[in-house]
């Protein structure tokens, strides 16, 4: 299985947790981590400085499109950052992710 990590900043830990729970429950991600608070700076009309909580989801690359569409449904931002990259890992972790994402995983 080719693994991917998905980076999704959220406005609150509650939003990050709610999105993460759905992704894991629906087997779109094997697991998620929520990091934060983190300082985010970005430009709108002026420079905005705010706290966010970063959701890192570990998944199979083949699930990225469905995961992205589900995050867009759940996320409160008009244009949430949903960034992904392929990730290497141990064979044991890759096997665990594959099992966690399957419908018949017994672990």
C-alpha positions as CSV (number, residue, x, y, z in Angstrom):
1,X,0.0,0.0,0.0
2,X,1.2,3.5,-0.8
3,X,0.8,5.7,2.3
4,X,-0.1,9.4,2.4
5,X,-0.2,12.0,5.1
6,X,-2.9,14.6,4.9
7,X,-2.4,18.0,6.5
8,X,-5.7,19.8,7.5
9,X,-5.6,23.0,9.7
10,X,-8.8,23.5,11.8
11,X,-10.0,26.5,13.8
12,X,-10.5,24.7,17.1
13,X,-9.5,21.4,18.7
14,X,-13.2,20.4,18.7
15,X,-13.4,20.8,14.9
16,X,-10.2,18.9,14.4
17,X,-11.5,16.1,16.6
18,X,-14.9,16.0,14.9
19,X,-13.4,15.8,11.4
20,X,-10.8,13.3,12.5
21,X,-13.4,11.0,14.2
22,X,-15.4,10.9,11.0
23,X,-12.4,10.1,8.8
24,X,-11.4,7.2,11.1
25,X,-14.9,6.0,11.6
26,X,-15.6,6.0,7.8
27,X,-12.2,4.3,7.2
28,X,-10.9,7.2,5.1
29,X,-8.0,7.5,7.5
30,X,-6.3,4.8,9.6
31,X,-5.5,7.3,12.3
32,X,-5.2,11.0,12.9
33,X,-3.1,13.2,15.1
34,X,-4.1,16.7,16.3
35,X,-1.3,19.1,16.9
36,X,-1.6,22.6,18.3
37,X,-2.2,25.2,19.0
38,X,-0.1,26.5,16.2
39,X,0.3,30.0,15.0
40,X,-0.9,30.6,11.5
41,X,-0.2,33.8,9.4
42,X,-2.0,34.4,6.1
43,X,-3.0,37.3,3.9
44,X,-6.6,38.4,3.3
45,X,-7.2,42.1,3.1
46,X,-4.6,42.4,5.8
47,X,-2.2,40.1,7.5
48,X,-4.2,37.7,9.7
49,X,-2.6,36.0,12.7
50,X,-4.6,33.2,14.4
51,X,-4.3,29.9,16.2
52,X,-5.2,26.7,14.5
53,X,-5.1,23.0,15.2
54,X,-3.5,20.8,12.6
55,X,-5.0,17.4,11.8
56,X,-2.6,14.9,10.3
57,X,-4.4,11.9,8.8
58,X,-2.6,8.8,7.7
59,X,-4.2,7.0,4.9
60,X,-3.8,5.1,1.7
61,X,-3.0,7.2,-1.4
62,X,-6.0,5.6,-3.1
63,X,-8.4,7.2,-0.6
64,X,-7.2,10.8,-1.0
65,X,-10.0,12.0,-3.3
66,X,-12.8,10.6,-1.2
67,X,-11.1,11.9,2.0
68,X,-10.7,15.3,0.5
69,X,-14.4,15.5,-0.5
70,X,-15.5,14.4,2.9
71,X,-13.3,17.0,4.6
72,X,-14.8,19.7,2.3
73,X,-18.3,18.6,3.5
74,X,-17.3,18.7,7.2
75,X,-14.9,21.7,7.5
76,X,-16.2,25.1,8.5
77,X,-13.7,27.1,6.3
78,X,-14.8,28.1,2.8
79,X,-11.4,27.0,1.4
80,X,-9.7,24.7,3.9
81,X,-6.1,23.7,3.2
82,X,-6.0,20.0,2.5
83,X,-2.5,19.1,1.5
84,X,-1.1,15.6,1.1
85,X,2.1,13.9,0.4
86,X,3.2,10.3,0.0
87,X,5.0,8.9,2.9
88,X,7.3,6.0,3.4
89,X,7.1,3.9,6.5
90,X,7.9,0.5,8.0
91,X,6.2,-2.5,6.4
92,X,4.5,-3.2,9.8
93,X,2.9,0.3,9.9
94,X,1.9,0.1,6.2
95,X,0.3,-3.3,6.9
96,X,-1.5,-1.9,9.9
97,X,-2.9,1.1,7.9
98,X,-4.1,-1.3,5.1
99,X,-5.8,-3.5,7.8
100,X,-7.4,-0.4,9.5
101,X,-8.8,0.8,6.3
102,X,-10.2,-2.5,5.2
103,X,-13.8,-3.5,6.0
104,X,-12.8,-6.9,7.5
105,X,-9.9,-5.9,9.7
106,X,-9.9,-7.9,13.0
107,X,-7.1,-6.0,14.7
